Amino acid sequence: MFIDRIKLENFRGLGEIELSFDEHINLLVGVNGVGKSSVLEAMGIMLSTFTNRVKGTPGYTKKLTNDDIKSGTEELSSTVFMQFKGEPLSWSTTRFAKDHGSGKTQSSELDILNNIIKPLSHKLNEEQKLEEYQTSVPLAAYYSVNRLFRGKANSNDIRKIKYAPLDAYEKSVSIDGVYFKALANWFGYRQRYLESRQGKSASTNDLQLRAVERAITTFLPEFSELRYDEKLKELFIYKDQEALKLKQLSDGELCLIALIADIARRLAIANPALNNPLKGEAIVLIDEIDLHLHPGWQRKLIANFQETFPNTQFIFSTHSPQMISHIEPKNMWLFKRENSEVVAFRPEKSLGMDSNSILLQHLEVDEREPETKNELNKLFIHIEENELEQAEGLINVLIKKCGNIDELRRASAIIKRKRLLELDE
């Protein structure tokens, strides 16, 4: 399953735009405010039509709202074109403005979607009655830019029932928080379930649990085993043979592990009978994939995602020169504003370009002058040393000087996450 293309008209700040996508890796690139996030939001809304029909809950589909209609226009429309089980599939949604029409949303071609999904839903319903799951569901997930990695990796209320494939869709197209408790719940449940039936070491060979570990170690080879401690009711991960609580990891490690583990966990739930659940089919949208990540990791992200999740279509937005330099132009859309309208096009060059050239040509950013560079370095030193009040003060100074540039947005997000983690402790 993958998105072939999407056509939008008057969605938020966008006029008319049509984008086609590679079935594996895609980058949406551009300065802030040119519509990258809007495209991902629109796709998330359209995918909720698909996931809720597979679940049998079409009434819970995310809706377009009056606020989504571009200012000065009377209606917006969104059409998605997909491939599902080798068959083309498309549907459209239109929203009319309250001031110029009914203020209602209309969808078309849903009968075709319903007919294609019907056999899958029937199989899942039959298996649910027996609590014996063999059928896979294609995952669809959208991680917004506002995602936070929340909560402690512990749980005193591990579920007693089996996880069904449809549980992979829980809040999957509006993920604004990756909750460690969800990972601990699932990991602890599965570990306990297996060991109660097959003995203490049964979970060490479980295909689903090991798939999550394997995903993490592909990105971060120094990490190995995940283990849920029954006495402490907490999830631990081994780094260089030392067991650590997740809150003991660095911010960057925590962000990357949380994201990768959540994708892998959902694939494991969605594909209960696959020997390698990471080969399950999926569409995953991630806004600002480079947020919080070290440039060295950013360089390896594309190759690691392709290796770890070979049948997943990824659509990322990014500002990262390191990622842009590792992708071909055919896998990238560059967004720019021309004559007050947003346009998207394939760049002539990207693969192998140096960072300064990418900043100048694609992101319209001049290399920082020494004084600003030094102040930005001081800012991240304050954050590293948990001097958060000083960091916030420097952010306010730099915003007045430079505007809300990417580094300041990233710093604000890190501070916000640090304060949330302090509340959890």
N, C-alpha and C positions, 0 to 999 in steps of 0.2 A: 504494500500500500504506500502511495506517495501522492503529494500534491503536484500536479502537472503545471497549473498556472492559477492565478487569481486575478480577477478584474474588479476594480473598485471605482466608484463614481461618487464624489462629494462626501467622502468619509473623513470627518474631522477636518484637518488642514489640507487634505489632498483633493485635487480635482478629479481628472480621469486618468487612471493609471492601470496598466496591465503588465504583470510580471510572470515569466516562466521560470521553472526551477529544475535543477538537477535532482535526480532521485536519491543522491547521497549527501553532498555537502553544498551549502549555499551561504554566502555572506551578504548582508545588507550593510552598506558603509556610507557614512556621511557625517556632517557636523550635527550638533544638536538642533532639534526643531524642524527637521526636513521630512519627517514622516516615517522613519524606520520602525519606531515602536507602534505607530498607528497600523502599519501593514501587519505586524505580528498580532496586534490586538484583534484586528479584523479576522485573521485566520483562526485565532483562538475561538472567537464567537462562532464562526462557521463550523469548526470542528466539534463544537458542543452539540450541534445538530446531529452529527454522526454518532458521537458517543452516547448521547441520551436515547437515541433510537435503538442502539444495540442493547442498552440497559433496559429498554421498555419504559423509559420515563421521559417521553418527548416534551411534557409540560415543564420540565426543569431546564430546557434549553436556554442558554444565555440569549438575551434579546438586545437588538439595536435600540438605542434610545434617541430622544429628541436632541440630546447633547452631542450625539455622534454626527449629526447632519452639519455639513459645512455651512458656516455663516453666509447668509445671503442667498442660499439655495432652498428649494422646496422639498427635495427628497434625496435620499442616498440609496445606492444599490451595491450589493456585493455578490459576486458569483465565484464559486470555487470549482475547479476542474481537477478530478482525481483519477487515479488508477487503483482499483480495488479488485483483488483476485483476478487480475488480467483483463478486467472490463473497465471501460471508461465510465465515469460517474460524475455528475455535476448537479448543483442546485443553486438557487438564487434567493436572496432576501432583499426586500425593499422596505424602507422606512419613510413614511410621509410626515412632513412637519405639521405640527398642530396648527400653526398660523395659516397654513395653505391647504390643509386637507384633514384627513381623519385622525392624524397622529398615531396611526396604527402601523403594524409591521405585517407584510405579506411575504410568503415564501412560495416558491414554485418548484416543480419537478421532484417533490418529496415522495410521490407515489413510486417513482423509479427507485429512489433511495430505500424506501420501506421494503419494496419487493426484493431487492438485492440482499438486504440485511436479514430478512425474515427467516431463512433457513438457519443462519448462525444463531439467532435469538432462540429459535425452537430447540436446537441442540443444547444450548446452555441451560434452558429451562428444564429439560429432561435430566441433565446431569445434576442440576441443583437438587432435584427431588431425591436423588440417590446419594448426594454428597460424594460423588466420584467424578472428578474433573479430568477430562482428556482434551477438550477442545481449547484451542488458543484463540485469543482475541487480539486484534491489532491495536497497539497502544497509540494514543494521541495525548500529548502533554505540552503545556505552555508555561514556561517559567518567566514571569514578568520581571522588569527591572527593579520592582519593589520587593523582590523576594528577600526574605531574611532567613537565617538558619537558627531556628528557635528551639528553646527548651532543652532540658537535660536528656541524655541518652539513657533514661531509666523508665521503668513502669512497674507499678504495683497492681496493675489490672490487665494482665496478659489475657488475650481473648481465648475462650474455651472452644470456639467453633472453628471449622476449617475456613481458610481463605478461598473464595471463589475467584475465577478469572476476572469477573466484572469489578472486583475490589480494586483492580489496577486503575480504574477510572475515577477513584475517589478524589474529587477536586482537581482532576488532572489537567483541565484546560483553563484553570485560573489559579495557578500555583503562586501565591504571594508569600508563602512560608514553607520551608522544608523543615518539618518537625522531627527532631531526633526521636521523639517518643514513638512516632509511627514506625521508624526503623527498628527501635528496640522492641516494640510490641510484636512486630512480625518475626523478627529474628528470634526473640525469646520464645514465642509461641511454637515456631517450627522446631527449634532445638529441643524444647520440652516434649513436644508431640512425638518426635522421632525417638528420643532416648527412653521415653516411657514404654515404647513398643518394641524397640530393637536393641536396647542396651546403651550404656553410657557413651560409647564412641560412635554411635550411629550418625550423629549430626556432622561428624568430621568428613564424611564422604557424601553428604547430601548435595545433589546437583544444584539446587536453588541457592543454598547458602554459599556454596563455593563460587557460584557465578558472581555474586556480589563482591566477594573477596578478590576474585580474578579481575574484575573491572577496576577496582581500586589499585591493585598492584601494577596494572598496565600503565596507569598514569603516574603512580608514585611507587616505584619498585622497592623502596626501603620499608614499606608497610607489608604486613602479611596477614595473620589470622585475625578475624573478628570473633568475639566470644561473649555470650551473655552470661553474666554471673548471677546465679539464682539467689545466692545469699544477699548480695549487695543490690540486687534488682537493677543492674546497670550494665550497659554495653561497653566492652573494652576492645581496643585495637592494639596489635603488636607492631612496634616500630623498632627495627634493629634488635629484635628478640625481647624487647621490654614492653610489658603490658601498660597501656595508658588509657585513662578516661578521655573521651573525646574533647572535653573542655580543657584538657592539658595540651592540646595541639595548638600550633600557631594559627592565626586568623586565616592565612592563605591555605594551609592544609585543611582546616575545618571547612572552608567554603568549597574547595574542590571535592573533598571526600563526601560532603553532604550531597552535592549535586550528582556526582557519579553514582553514589550508593542509592539515591532515590530513583534514578532512571533504571538502574539494574534491579532494584527491588520490584518496581512496577512491572518490568519485563518478566521477572521470575514468577510473579503472581499471574500475569496474563498468559503465560505459556507453561502450564503445569506438567505437560508430558514431554517437553523438549529436553533432549540430553544437554543441550547448551541453550538456556533461555535467552542469552544475550544475542542469539541469532533470530529472535522473534522480530516480527515486522512492527515498525513504529514510525510516527512522525513526531519529532521533538522540536519545539520552538523555544529559543533562549534569547532573551533581550540582554544586550551588553554582556556577552559571555566572558569578556576579559575583566569584568569588574572584580576587584580584590586580588587578581592573580599576578604573580611575579612574571616579568617579561620572558624569562627563561622557560617557564611553563607554557606561556602563550604560544611560543614557537612550535611546541609539540602537540598542541591541542587537536589540530585538524587530523594529523596522522593517528593520534591515539583514539579519537572518536571513531574514525573509520575502521581501525583495527578491532576495537572493543565491541562495537555495535554495527556489524557489517550490513545488516538489513534495515537500518534506521535512516530515515531522511532527516537531516539536521538543517534548520534554517536559523542562523545566528544574526544578530546585529552586533556590530563591534566598532571600536575606534582604534583597535590595536594594529600598528604598523607591522608587528611581528606576525600576526595572523594573515594580514593582507599579502605580505611578501611570500607566503607559503600556499597561495591559492591561484589558480588560473583565472583569467578574466571571464571565462565562460561560466564560472561558478560564483560570480560576484555582480551585484547591482550597486552602482554608485549613485547616491541621491544628492541632488543639488537644487537650489532655488534659482529659477530664471524668470525674470519679469513677473515676480510675485507668484509664480506657479512652481510647484515641485515637479521635477522631471527625474527619471531614473534611466540609467544607461549602463552598458557594459564598458569598462575602461579599456583602453588600448593595451596597457601594461599593468601588471601587478606582481606576478611570480618573479622572485629574485630581486625586486627593487630594494634599495636601502631605505632605512627609516626616514631620513631627512627628505628624500624625494617623495615618499608616500605622504608625509606630513604636508609638504608644499603643494603637490599636484592633486592629491585625492581628499585631504582633510583641511586644506586651505589654512594651514597653521605654519607660521614662521618659527624657526628655531628660537627658543627662549633666550632672552638676554641674561647675562650672568647674575644680575641682582635678583631677578625673579627666580632663576634656578636655585640660588642659595636660599631664598625664602621658602620655596617649595621643599627643599631638602630639610630645612629646619622644621617645617610642618610635620613631615612624616617621621622625623626623629621624635618630636613631641608625642605623636601617636604611638610609636613603638615603645616609648617609655611610660605610656599611660598618663601623660600630662595633658589630659583632655581639655581642661579649661583654657590652657595656653594655646592648644591647637585650634580651638574654636575661635579664640580671639584673633589668631593669625589668619584664619579663613575669612573672617569678616573684613580684615584689612586688605587681603588679596582680592576678594570679590570686588571691592571698590576700585582696585587698580586694574584687574585683568578681566573682570566679569566672571560669571560662574563657569569657568573652564573645566575640562574633564577631570583634571587632577583634584580640583576642589570638590567636585561632586563625589569623586571616589573617596576622598578623605572624609567627607561628611557621612557617607554611607558606612565607612569603617567605624567611625566614632559612634554612630547610632547602634551598630551591632555590638560594639564593646559595652555600651551602656546597658543594652538588653541582657547581655551575658552576665553583667554584674548583678542585675536584678534576679537572675535565675539562681545565683549561687547562695 
